[in-house]
Amino acid sequence: MTIFKEIVDEEFLTVSETKELLADIEAERALDEDRELRYELARAIEHVNRFTTLDPEEAQALVDDLQELEKVDEPTAYKIANLLPRDRDELRSVYAQQRYSLSGDELDDILNVVAQYR
């Protein structure tokens, strides 16, 4: 028998926002001595601690600034904010699955916005 779970809600998060949420869960579980962190949760906490560079407010501001650009939709803005690409090649990898490609000027515009938050 297969058990299916229904998706109730979905929202995009930056790595910084995820770090805050996972820190709350970690603190809650630390209070209860009987509850251990599952392997997946421990790995997720380790991942966000290693790769978070911006504060949650800065990351959200970056997402907002990126969404003001013409070719950046919400999911892509969050991907860019999480990856913080340094050059055109890294940014092109974000757009690899899209049906269109960006010109050099469009790529540079996005990289300039990202550079403001580094």
Number of C-alpha atoms within 10 A of each C-alpha: 3 4 5 6 6 6 6 5 5 6 5 12 18 23 24 23 19 18 22 16 12 19 15 12 14 16 10 11 14 13 9 9 7 7 10 12 13 9 9 9 14 13 12 15 20 13 13 19 17 9 13 18 17 19 15 18 12 15 24 19 14 23 26 15 15 24 18 12 14 9 15 18 13 14 14 17 25 23 19 23 25 20 18 20 19 13 11 15 10 13 20 15 11 15 16 10 9 11 6 9 13 14 9 9 9 16 17 15 14 22 19 12 15 21 13 8 14 10
